[in-house]
Amino acid sequence: MDFENHDNVKNMAKDVEVKGFNPGLIVLIVVGGLLLTFLIGNYLLYMYAQKTLPPKKKKPVSKKKMKKERLKQGVSAPGE
């Protein structure tokens, strides 16, 4: 076993702490910040669109579907 190497690793770890941030931490913070910005931007855009765009028009219900619904409710469809 090489104990000198173990001491060097400890010293390197201390040097990294003294020098500043871990590069991996910086990348993580940047990516996290971008993701957060993207999500917040999407939410704000969604809220803006909900206020300004007119509501979607509903598709007209087909006669077949209306017939099925009436039969489910027990009301006879007209013309039968």
N, CA and C atoms as a LAMMPS dump frame, in Angstrom:
ITEM: TIMESTEP
0
ITEM: NUMBER OF ATOMS
240
ITEM: BOX BOUNDS ff ff ff
-5.0000000000000000e+02 5.0000000000000000e+02
-5.0000000000000000e+02 5.0000000000000000e+02
-5.0000000000000000e+02 5.0000000000000000e+02
ITEM: ATOMS id mol type element x y z
1 1 1 N 0.843 -1.185 0
2 1 2 C 0 0 0
3 1 3 C 0.886 1.246 0
4 2 1 N 0.453 2.222 -0.769
5 2 2 C 1.21 3.462 -0.876
6 2 3 C 0.48 4.559 -0.109
7 3 1 N 0.966 4.859 1.095
8 3 2 C 0.281 5.836 1.943
9 3 3 C 0.552 7.278 1.512
10 4 1 N 1.689 7.513 0.828
11 4 2 C 1.996 8.871 0.359
12 4 3 C 0.934 9.33 -0.628
13 5 1 N 0.486 8.409 -1.494
14 5 2 C -0.528 8.734 -2.499
15 5 3 C -1.83 9.159 -1.809
16 6 1 N -2.168 8.484 -0.726
17 6 2 C -3.389 8.795 0.016
18 6 3 C -3.319 10.231 0.565
19 7 1 N -2.172 10.615 1.046
20 7 2 C -1.986 11.983 1.564
21 7 3 C -2.105 13.003 0.433
22 8 1 N -1.554 12.654 -0.731
23 8 2 C -1.65 13.552 -1.892
24 8 3 C -3.111 13.778 -2.277
25 9 1 N -3.907 12.726 -2.225
26 9 2 C -5.336 12.84 -2.562
27 9 3 C -6.009 13.784 -1.571
28 10 1 N -5.674 13.655 -0.285
29 10 2 C -6.255 14.541 0.729
30 10 3 C -5.87 15.995 0.444
31 11 1 N -4.591 16.206 0.111
32 11 2 C -4.123 17.566 -0.173
33 11 3 C -4.824 18.133 -1.403
34 12 1 N -5.027 17.284 -2.42
35 12 2 C -5.712 17.731 -3.64
36 12 3 C -7.15 18.123 -3.311
37 13 1 N -7.792 17.36 -2.486
38 13 2 C -9.172 17.659 -2.097
39 13 3 C -9.215 19.01 -1.372
40 14 1 N -8.244 19.261 -0.52
41 14 2 C -8.183 20.543 0.188
42 14 3 C -7.951 21.68 -0.8
43 15 1 N -7.091 21.459 -1.795
44 15 2 C -6.794 22.482 -2.799
45 15 3 C -8.056 22.844 -3.582
46 16 1 N -8.832 21.849 -3.938
47 16 2 C -10.052 22.095 -4.702
48 16 3 C -10.998 22.957 -3.879
49 17 1 N -11.133 22.669 -2.6
50 17 2 C -12.013 23.453 -1.731
51 17 3 C -11.516 24.887 -1.611
52 18 1 N -10.201 25.055 -1.547
53 18 2 C -9.632 26.386 -1.388
54 18 3 C -9.764 27.179 -2.69
55 19 1 N -9.549 26.522 -3.832
56 19 2 C -9.571 27.22 -5.129
57 19 3 C -10.94 27.8 -5.434
58 20 1 N -12.001 27.11 -5.073
59 20 2 C -13.337 27.62 -5.361
60 20 3 C -14.308 26.499 -5.605
61 21 1 N -15.246 26.771 -6.514
62 21 2 C -16.303 25.804 -6.777
63 21 3 C -15.798 24.607 -7.567
64 22 1 N -16.442 23.501 -7.341
65 22 2 C -16.182 22.286 -8.112
66 22 3 C -16.774 22.506 -9.504
67 23 1 N -16.037 22.228 -10.575
68 23 2 C -16.566 22.439 -11.933
69 23 3 C -17.872 21.674 -12.184
70 24 1 N -17.976 20.49 -11.595
71 24 2 C -19.207 19.71 -11.737
72 24 3 C -20.393 20.431 -11.121
73 25 1 N -20.15 21.1 -10.009
74 25 2 C -21.207 21.859 -9.324
75 25 3 C -21.643 23.044 -10.177
76 26 1 N -20.679 23.696 -10.806
77 26 2 C -20.999 24.838 -11.677
78 26 3 C -21.879 24.379 -12.829
79 27 1 N -21.518 23.272 -13.46
80 27 2 C -22.305 22.733 -14.58
81 27 3 C -23.715 22.401 -14.104
82 28 1 N -23.802 21.782 -12.941
83 28 2 C -25.106 21.405 -12.385
84 28 3 C -25.97 22.64 -12.135
85 29 1 N -25.38 23.673 -11.582
86 29 2 C -26.12 24.913 -11.298
87 29 3 C -26.585 25.569 -12.597
88 30 1 N -25.714 25.615 -13.592
89 30 2 C -26.057 26.241 -14.878
90 30 3 C -27.19 25.481 -15.555
91 31 1 N -27.068 24.155 -15.62
92 31 2 C -28.1 23.332 -16.259
93 31 3 C -29.413 23.453 -15.487
94 32 1 N -29.347 23.407 -14.168
95 32 2 C -30.541 23.558 -13.335
96 32 3 C -31.196 24.909 -13.538
97 33 1 N -30.391 25.94 -13.628
98 33 2 C -30.911 27.297 -13.859
99 33 3 C -31.607 27.414 -15.203
100 34 1 N -30.987 26.852 -16.232
101 34 2 C -31.587 26.891 -17.574
102 34 3 C -32.906 26.132 -17.601
103 35 1 N -32.934 24.966 -16.967
104 35 2 C -34.154 24.162 -16.915
105 35 3 C -35.256 24.916 -16.178
106 36 1 N -34.912 25.513 -15.066
107 36 2 C -35.881 26.278 -14.281
108 36 3 C -36.404 27.465 -15.09
109 37 1 N -35.518 28.167 -15.773
110 37 2 C -35.904 29.306 -16.613
111 37 3 C -36.857 28.852 -17.709
112 38 1 N -36.545 27.721 -18.33
113 38 2 C -37.38 27.177 -19.405
114 38 3 C -38.786 26.861 -18.891
115 39 1 N -38.861 26.186 -17.739
116 39 2 C -40.161 25.803 -17.182
117 39 3 C -40.981 27.028 -16.772
118 40 1 N -40.342 27.994 -16.139
119 40 2 C -41.048 29.209 -15.721
120 40 3 C -41.521 29.984 -16.953
121 41 1 N -40.672 30.065 -17.97
122 41 2 C -41.043 30.739 -19.219
123 41 3 C -42.236 30.075 -19.878
124 42 1 N -42.223 28.752 -19.904
125 42 2 C -43.351 28.012 -20.487
126 42 3 C -44.634 28.292 -19.722
127 43 1 N -44.561 28.308 -18.413
128 43 2 C -45.741 28.548 -17.581
129 43 3 C -46.296 29.954 -17.826
130 44 1 N -45.405 30.941 -17.869
131 44 2 C -45.844 32.319 -18.102
132 44 3 C -46.486 32.462 -19.481
133 45 1 N -45.886 31.825 -20.474
134 45 2 C -46.435 31.863 -21.832
135 45 3 C -47.808 31.201 -21.872
136 46 1 N -47.945 30.1 -21.156
137 46 2 C -49.219 29.377 -21.083
138 46 3 C -50.29 30.269 -20.453
139 47 1 N -49.941 30.933 -19.346
140 47 2 C -50.9 31.813 -18.671
141 47 3 C -51.305 32.966 -19.583
142 48 1 N -50.336 33.533 -20.281
143 48 2 C -50.601 34.635 -21.215
144 48 3 C -51.528 34.174 -22.334
145 49 1 N -51.268 32.985 -22.871
146 49 2 C -52.086 32.439 -23.959
147 49 3 C -53.51 32.174 -23.475
148 50 1 N -53.656 31.701 -22.246
149 50 2 C -54.988 31.425 -21.709
150 50 3 C -55.815 32.71 -21.62
151 51 1 N -55.178 33.808 -21.297
152 51 2 C -55.89 35.078 -21.147
153 51 3 C -56.227 35.695 -22.502
154 52 1 N -55.307 35.618 -23.453
155 52 2 C -55.462 36.381 -24.694
156 52 3 C -56.124 35.608 -25.823
157 53 1 N -55.876 34.31 -25.933
158 53 2 C -56.448 33.562 -27.051
159 53 3 C -57.917 33.263 -26.791
160 54 1 N -58.731 33.271 -27.849
161 54 2 C -60.141 32.921 -27.647
162 54 3 C -60.277 31.443 -27.316
163 55 1 N -61.33 31.062 -26.596
164 55 2 C -61.488 29.64 -26.266
165 55 3 C -61.707 28.805 -27.517
166 56 1 N -61.238 27.577 -27.473
167 56 2 C -61.376 26.672 -28.619
168 56 3 C -62.839 26.353 -28.866
169 57 1 N -63.184 26.274 -30.134
170 57 2 C -64.553 25.876 -30.473
171 57 3 C -64.661 24.367 -30.32
172 58 1 N -65.763 23.925 -29.74
173 58 2 C -65.976 22.492 -29.584
174 58 3 C -66.423 21.91 -30.908
175 59 1 N -65.99 20.695 -31.171
176 59 2 C -66.407 20.014 -32.396
177 59 3 C -67.888 19.672 -32.278
178 60 1 N -68.636 19.783 -33.371
179 60 2 C -70.039 19.395 -33.295
180 60 3 C -70.177 17.895 -33.037
181 61 1 N -71.136 17.536 -32.186
182 61 2 C -71.342 16.132 -31.836
183 61 3 C -72.104 15.469 -32.974
184 62 1 N -71.628 14.304 -33.39
185 62 2 C -72.281 13.62 -34.505
186 62 3 C -73.638 13.061 -34.072
187 63 1 N -74.494 12.829 -35.057
188 63 2 C -75.846 12.32 -34.772
189 63 3 C -75.781 10.945 -34.131
190 64 1 N -74.82 10.123 -34.568
191 64 2 C -74.654 8.777 -33.987
192 64 3 C -74.373 8.878 -32.489
193 65 1 N -73.46 9.763 -32.132
194 65 2 C -73.096 9.915 -30.724
195 65 3 C -74.284 10.413 -29.92
196 66 1 N -75.032 11.346 -30.477
197 66 2 C -76.212 11.872 -29.778
198 66 3 C -77.217 10.745 -29.542
199 67 1 N -77.4 9.902 -30.553
200 67 2 C -78.33 8.779 -30.445
201 67 3 C -77.899 7.843 -29.319
202 68 1 N -76.574 7.522 -29.282
203 68 2 C -76.042 6.624 -28.254
204 68 3 C -76.267 7.207 -26.861
205 69 1 N -75.98 8.502 -26.714
206 69 2 C -76.158 9.155 -25.422
207 69 3 C -77.612 9.1 -24.969
208 70 1 N -78.525 9.349 -25.869
209 70 2 C -79.943 9.335 -25.52
210 70 3 C -80.388 7.929 -25.126
211 71 1 N -79.885 6.923 -25.841
212 71 2 C -80.241 5.552 -25.512
213 71 3 C -79.719 5.177 -24.132
214 72 1 N -78.525 5.662 -23.798
215 72 2 C -77.951 5.396 -22.467
216 72 3 C -78.829 5.995 -21.381
217 73 1 N -79.348 7.182 -21.651
218 73 2 C -80.175 7.879 -20.663
219 73 3 C -81.599 7.324 -20.618
220 74 1 N -81.953 6.498 -21.596
221 74 2 C -83.288 5.883 -21.606
222 74 3 C -84.335 6.733 -22.301
223 75 1 N -83.893 7.758 -23.002
224 75 2 C -84.834 8.595 -23.757
225 75 3 C -84.782 8.152 -25.201
226 76 1 N -85.922 7.883 -25.783
227 76 2 C -85.928 7.428 -27.172
228 76 3 C -85.583 8.586 -28.083
229 77 1 N -84.739 8.3 -29.081
230 77 2 C -84.333 9.323 -30.014
231 77 3 C -85.499 9.674 -30.915
232 78 1 N -85.584 10.941 -31.34
233 78 2 C -86.699 11.321 -32.206
234 78 3 C -86.614 10.587 -33.564
235 79 1 N -87.747 10.224 -34.102
236 79 2 C -87.78 9.53 -35.383
237 79 3 C -87.677 8.042 -35.263
238 80 1 N -87.809 7.515 -34.08
239 80 2 C -87.753 6.06 -33.915
240 80 3 C -89.091 5.515 -33.478
